[in-house]
Structure formats: structure tokens, C-alpha cells
Amino acid sequence: MANRDNGAMERHDPPHSGGELELLNAFLDYQRATLVNKAEGLDDRQAGTASVPPSTLTISGLLKHMALVEANWFPNILLGGSWGEPWDSAPFNEDRDWEFNSAPNDKLSDLIDLYSITCERSRQIVAGASSLDQISEKSTHRGDRASLRWILLHMIEETARHAGHADLIRESIDGQTGI
């Protein structure tokens, strides 16, 4: 997934055939680019404050949340390592939804960069995995360990769900759909 000059990710249709890992990666990258492209052309205020009531979700919040989700599943759960910054020092004990609540204070371009960097870190981790059957070093919130295959499928699902939220928010801002 290449970056465009304006910071948004280019979205490429996944291939109709290929190996399992290739297809999982392609579908996840498609959804990642869809989420980032929902922010294209917005200013910091639009991305940080526009929501579809009664929800308080914003495009900025969704980008920061998905950066956290990427950091959680790949370096943290799969590899058993640190989430990295800004997550390691975030005050989650005081604000469980810190990533959503702090995002309106961030520049949209910084959030896109954070998400893009985190996604690239995830891609590198996947590329270095032994197989799709590799089992995570840490347990999930349910107490079991997940395979990389399950993690990739979960990430496709979660990213697509939040890209759908972003689509509704974007439509409420300027009527734009289908990006």
C-alpha cells in the first residue's frame, strides 16, 4: 500500500486469487486504506469533532483507535512485546477510552502518520512470522492464545467495521461517500 503525496494511502482492490497470506494481507491493506481515505480532504476540526449522534466517534478517534489496535495485536499480543509510544505512557488507567478522547487534540496529519507507521510495523511483523499457524506469545482478553491467521481475520473485521463508521461520519460532514 503506497502513500500518496497528500498522506493518504492508495487503495488497491485485492486480487481474486493467490495464497492465503497474500489474500489476507491484501484485504487488510484494502480496509486500512479505506479508513485513511475517509480522512482525505478534511481539516483537523472536521476530523476531530464531526460525529453522527448519538455516537461520539470521530474520524480522528477512529484513526487513533485503529493505530492502538494494530499495536495491540501485532507487537504486543502476537510477539509478546511492548505496544510502543504513545500507548506505553498513555493514561488508560484514568481514561479507558484515551485514544478516542485525546484524538481531537491531535493534528489529523499526525494521526494518519501514526496509523501508517503502525500498519507498516504490523506488516513487517507478519512478514517475519513463521506461518499463519504461529501462536501468539500473549493471551487474548478471553484467556487463550490466537494464531496469526485468526489475528489477521480479526483485523480485517475490525478495520472494516470502523471504516464503515468513518464512511457515515464523512457523509455527515460533506456528503462524500464511496472513497
N, C-alpha and C positions, 0 to 999 in steps of 0.2 A: 504494500500500500504506500504509494508515493505521496509526499506532501506537495501541495500546490504552493505558489508564491505567497498567497494570502494566508497560509497557515492551515487551511482546511485539507482534509485527506481526500485523495481521489478514490472514488468508489468504482470497483470493477465487479461485474457480475461473476459469481463463482462458476467454475467450469461445470459442465454437465457430466463429466466422467473424470476419474482419477483415483488415486489411492485414498484410503480413509483419512490419513493425516493431512494430505493435501486438501481434501474437501472440507474437513473440519476447520482448518486454518483459513481457507478461503471464505467460508460462510461467516466465521467470526470476524475476519477483517472487513467484510462487507457491512456487517452490523456496526462495527466500530466507526467506519467511515460515515455511515448513515447518521449516527449520533452527532459526530463532529460537524457534518454538513448542515445540520439543523441550526447551528450557531452562525453559519456563514452570513455575513452582511449585517449582523446585529451589533449594537453598541453595548457597552458594559451595563448600562441601566436596563435596557431591554432584556438582556440575558440574565441579569441578576434579580429582577423584580417581577417580570411578567409571569403569571401563573393562570391556571384555569380553576377558579374557585369551585368547590370548597378546598381543593388541593392547594398547597403552598409550594409545590415543586416548581423549580425554575430550571432553565437550561443550564445556567451556571452550576446549580446544585447537582444536576444530573451528571454533568461532566466530572465534577469533583468526586461525587459518589462512585462513579464507574472507575475512576483512577484508583480509588481506595479498594474497590472490589478486585481489580486486576492485581494490585499489590498484595491483597489478602490471599487470593487463590494460588498465585504462581510462586513468588518468592517465599511467602510465609507458610502456607499450608503444604504445597507440593514439596518445596525444598527444605522447609523447617527453619528458614532464616528470618531475618528482620523484614518488616514492611518497608523500611526506609522512611525518609522525610517526605512530606511533612507529617506523616502518620505516627511515627515513633514518639514525637513530642506533642501530639495533639491532645487536648484535654477531654478525651472521651469519657473519663470518669465524671466530669462535671456536665458534659453535654453529649449524650449518646448520639445525637444527630449533628455533631460538629461540622462534618463535611458539608451538609446541606445548609446549615445555619451560617457558616462563615463564608460560603461561596459568594454571596452578593458583595462582599468587601474586596473580592479579588478581581483583577482585570481578566476579561474574557480571554485575551490572548495568552495570559499566563496559565489559565486553566486548560486551554487547548494544548499548550506545550506540555503541561504536567501529564495530561491524559496521553498524548502522543508518546512521550518518553516512557511512561509506564507501560503502554502497549508494546513498545519496542522491547523493553526489558522482558515482558511476558513472552514475546516471540522468540527471543534468544533462549529463554529457559526451555520452551517447548522444543526448539531445535536441538538442544543439548540433552534432551531426555532419552532414556534408553529405549523406550517404546511407549505406545499408548496404554500398555498394561502397567506402567510404572505406578507404584502406590505412593501416596503422599506420606511425608515424614510426620506430619501432624494430623490429628483427628479433626473432623468437621464438628460443627456445633451439635450434631447428633451423636458424637462419640465414636464414629467409625472413620476409617481412612478411605480416601477416594482414589480411583485410578485417574491418570491423566485424561483418558478418554471421557470419563464422567465429568471431570473439571471442564474440558473443552465444550462438551454438550451443555453443561450448566451455564457457561459463559455466553454461549450463543443465545440461550434462552433469556438470560438476564439482560444482556445488551440489547437484544431485540425488543424486549418489553419496555425498557427505558427509552429506546429510540422512538417507540410508539408514543410514549408520554411527551417526548420532545416535539414530535410532529404536531400533537394537539396544541402544545404551548406556542409553537411557531405559528400555527394557523391563527391563533388568537391575537398574535402581535400584528401580522401583516397579510394574513390570508394565504401565505405561501404554503403549498403542500407538494408532496411528491419529489422532494430533493433527497 
